[in-house]
Amino acid sequence: MSILDARKTKPLEGGASFSLANRAYRALWQIAWAALAAWTPPPFFGWRTALLRLFGAQIASTARVYGKTRIWYPANLTMDEHALLGPGVNCYNQAPIAIGAKAVVSQGAHLCAGSHDIHDPDFQLIAKPISIGPQAWVAAEAFVGPGVTIGEGAVLGARGVAFRDIEPWAVYAGNPARKLKERPRF
């Protein structure tokens, strides 16, 4: 998936940031999710996983995604064993987002892999991958920005905002997120 050149497409004037094929794929995805998954009760994890795989996501059979989760581009999503995307999570994955084994992204969290170049007069879209390590926890309504790595076992506290990497086995909170303490390893 490549981002179009803003100098040519002029997104500030209504032009596209992605190809027509990409936009058609995402429209079909949104219709399929709304019709077949968004309304399903929590225990239907297997059904939602199958639908995500159909649209290109790489998801372990034990991973769980709630129906109220919003996923922008399934082909850019990887989830390992027992990983979880909670209800109301916004997975804005214009670049790949990888969620490690037993990692939890709690309700209302926002994983945002895209932004814009504020130094570019055409406001060029940029996208950088996000990685959430095994056993990490992104707590309720936290925000993870483009290019951020949440280390193994790390915690980003509720409503925390991470624009820089989070060290493994550490607890961060606030806006911007600051390290508060170490987390025990298990």
Residue, then its C-alpha position, 0 to 999 in steps of 0.5 A: m500500500s503506497i501513499l500518493d504524492a500530495r503535490k500531485t493529488k492535492p488532498l487539501e483540495g479534496g484529492a485522495s491520499f490513496s489509490l482508487a483500489n485501496r479506497a475500494y478495498r476499504a469501502l468493501w471492508q467497512i461494509a463487511w465489518a458493519a454487516l457481519a461483525a460490528w454487531t456480534p456479541p463478544p463471544f463471536f471472536g472466532w467469526r470476527t477473526a475469520l472475517l479479518r483473515l479474509f481481508g488479509a489480517q494475520i491473526a492467531s486463532t486465539a487472538r480476540v477482536y471485539g465487534k466495536t473495534r474499528i480497523w482501518y486496513p485489515a491487511n496491515l494488522t498482525m496479532d499474535e496468540h492471545a492478543l486482544l483489541g478491546p471494544g471501541v479501539n481505533c486501529y488506524n493502521q495506514a502502516p502495519i500494526a503488530i500486536g504481540a502475544k498476550a498484549v492487551v489494547s483496552q477499550g477506547a485506545h487509539l493506535c494511529a500509524g498515520s499523520h501529516d508532514i506539517h512542514d509540507p505545504d501540501f500536508q503530505l500524509i506519512a505513515k509509520p508502523i506501530s509495534i506492541g510487544p508481548q504482554a504489553w498493555v495499552a490501557a483505556e483511551a490511551f493514544v499510540g502515535p506513528g512509529v512507536t514501539i511499546g516494549e515487551g511487558a510495558v504499560l501505557g496508562a489510561r489516557g496516556v499519550a505515546f509519541r516515543d518508544i516505551e521501554p520494556w517492562a516499564v509503566y508510563a502515563g500522562n501526556p506526553a507519557r513519562k516513565l513512572k516505574e518498572r513493572p515486575r517481569f513474569 
